[in-house]
Amino acid sequence: MFWIALSLLIMSLTGEGDDTFAFRKVLERGREAVEEKVQDPARRQAALAAVDRGTSAFSKHRQRVGKISACVERADRKYAVTEAEYERCLADLGPAWDAAGEDLIELERVFRSSLTEQELVAIRQAAE
């Protein structure tokens, strides 16, 4: 589930596709599948906490990317924009990508460790 999210983050950084809607749908379907397929309350709560952290991490990422986009848009409106101005706007792009990737890798690890293999398979099937 989180690897799908990583693909969607790549789309957001490259400008390909509407990642916000797709990512939120992935998390929503994942949350519903966890609630339906995980019977053990402790494992269910841990998995839901990972999904919630994923939602929060994605929101934080979108805010960072939004600031970068707004900066580029402001620069584009200037007739005499310089390369240095664009570079200042894009300075946070690498760190934003790194933070989002690290968050998703960690959340995938936490999510997987919260569930049994059978639960993971059932959640994947239900969330597709």
Legacy VTK file of the C-alpha trace (Angstrom):
# vtk DataFile Version 3.0
C-alpha trace
ASCII
DATASET POLYDATA
POINTS 128 float
0.000 0.000 0.000
2.731 2.479 0.889
4.696 1.654 -2.288
1.672 2.787 -4.254
1.829 5.955 -2.200
5.506 6.367 -3.090
4.583 6.134 -6.776
1.985 8.822 -6.236
4.556 11.035 -4.529
6.799 10.628 -7.553
3.904 11.798 -9.706
3.452 14.839 -7.493
7.107 15.806 -7.800
7.161 15.298 -11.552
3.801 16.957 -12.103
2.316 13.833 -13.685
-1.248 13.173 -12.574
-3.484 14.212 -9.708
-1.676 12.514 -6.861
-3.729 14.114 -4.113
-6.970 12.398 -5.035
-5.310 9.070 -5.849
-3.213 9.039 -2.682
-6.161 9.839 -0.456
-8.199 7.076 -2.098
-5.391 4.565 -1.470
-5.272 5.524 2.190
-9.052 5.521 2.514
-9.370 2.042 0.980
-6.476 0.836 3.123
-8.080 2.165 6.285
-11.409 0.520 5.455
-9.665 -2.766 4.669
-7.749 -2.700 7.971
-10.958 -2.032 9.899
-12.682 -4.899 8.105
-9.930 -7.535 7.924
-7.943 -7.156 11.171
-9.751 -8.709 14.098
-7.095 -8.266 16.796
-7.680 -4.826 18.379
-3.991 -4.126 19.100
-2.815 -4.991 15.564
-5.762 -3.128 14.037
-4.958 -0.009 16.100
-1.253 -0.150 15.171
-2.071 -0.522 11.472
-4.624 2.305 11.594
-2.060 4.520 13.347
0.366 3.853 10.474
-2.307 4.783 7.933
-3.070 7.975 9.888
0.624 8.849 10.000
0.715 8.288 6.240
-2.146 10.731 5.800
-0.365 13.296 7.949
2.965 12.787 6.159
1.283 13.234 2.796
-0.375 16.456 3.934
2.971 17.780 5.151
4.560 16.810 1.835
1.829 18.562 -0.177
2.376 21.729 1.859
6.108 21.656 1.091
5.505 21.033 -2.602
2.848 23.756 -2.619
5.361 26.281 -1.281
7.855 25.284 -3.973
5.190 25.585 -6.680
4.047 28.973 -5.383
7.607 30.243 -5.389
8.139 29.099 -8.991
4.823 30.642 -10.002
5.807 33.992 -8.444
9.159 33.849 -10.229
7.478 33.014 -13.540
5.443 36.217 -13.323
8.571 38.359 -13.335
9.806 39.453 -16.713
13.432 39.419 -15.606
13.505 36.263 -13.503
16.963 34.783 -13.040
18.167 31.229 -12.835
19.262 31.919 -9.262
15.683 32.811 -8.322
14.438 29.505 -9.692
17.231 27.668 -7.893
16.186 29.291 -4.603
12.640 28.080 -5.201
13.818 24.545 -5.924
16.297 24.330 -3.042
13.805 22.387 -0.902
12.811 19.962 -3.655
15.497 17.384 -2.805
14.834 17.507 0.950
11.062 17.301 0.311
11.563 14.201 -1.830
13.917 12.633 0.708
11.593 13.295 3.646
8.550 11.920 1.812
10.412 8.790 0.725
11.812 8.174 4.199
8.378 8.664 5.777
6.777 6.158 3.422
9.516 3.575 3.857
9.201 3.805 7.651
5.408 3.695 7.531
5.509 0.632 5.278
7.786 -1.084 7.810
5.495 -0.178 10.728
2.379 -1.190 8.810
3.820 -4.576 7.819
5.129 -5.299 11.305
1.680 -4.567 12.755
-0.058 -7.307 10.776
0.137 -10.992 10.005
0.953 -12.112 6.467
-2.635 -13.281 5.998
-3.964 -9.891 7.099
-1.616 -8.108 4.687
-2.835 -10.225 1.783
-6.472 -9.700 2.732
-5.966 -5.936 3.083
-4.215 -5.702 -0.276
-7.010 -7.607 -1.984
-9.734 -5.573 -0.276
-8.018 -2.242 -0.975
-7.521 -2.834 -4.711
LINES 1 129
128 0 1 2 3 4 5 6 7 8 9 10 11 12 13 14 15 16 17 18 19 20 21 22 23 24 25 26 27 28 29 30 31 32 33 34 35 36 37 38 39 40 41 42 43 44 45 46 47 48 49 50 51 52 53 54 55 56 57 58 59 60 61 62 63 64 65 66 67 68 69 70 71 72 73 74 75 76 77 78 79 80 81 82 83 84 85 86 87 88 89 90 91 92 93 94 95 96 97 98 99 100 101 102 103 104 105 106 107 108 109 110 111 112 113 114 115 116 117 118 119 120 121 122 123 124 125 126 127
